[in-house]
Amino acid sequence: MAISRDSSMSFYATGRRKTAVARVWLFQGGGRITINRRDAEGYVTRPTNMKIVEQPLLATGCRDKYDVWCTAKGGGLSAQSGAVRLGIARALLRVSDEHREALKDAGYLTRDSRKKERKKYGRKGARARFQFSKR
């Protein structure tokens, strides 16, 4: 499905989590969620990740009012689900500021900034050292 809907009634936002980036559009509709041109249930295979994607819509009571169309790149499925959740929450704010309290209280507007720490030189990983032998 291409983005060929009436652009005057679309709301756009970006969500990020770890190295995943999601671009999210909301349209008036019946509650269909599409991620990377596939149905969300088919793309996000774990039920827990599907619940993560739906959380902002359920918190605001807009699950059946808007269709969600988004593209997700980078990271894994869990990171992409978190990025889509943040994107949906931000797009819902553009729909109406009345959603802010419900989304803020649930913590859906906070960007999860945790990323993998880089490996340092002279070490096995980010913090782990090589095994030390005294003799």
QUISULWO-V478497 format. One line per field, one symbol per residue. psi: psi as a letter, one per 30 degrees, with the letter a starting at -180 (. if undefined). A space follows every 10 residues. Layout:
psi=???
This chain:
psi=jligljffgk kklkkkkcgk kkkkkklkag gkkkkhglke efejekeeee eeefeeeeef ggegfkkkkl kkllaaeeee eeeeeeeeee eeefekfffe eeeeefgffk kjgklkklkl kglebefkll kkke.
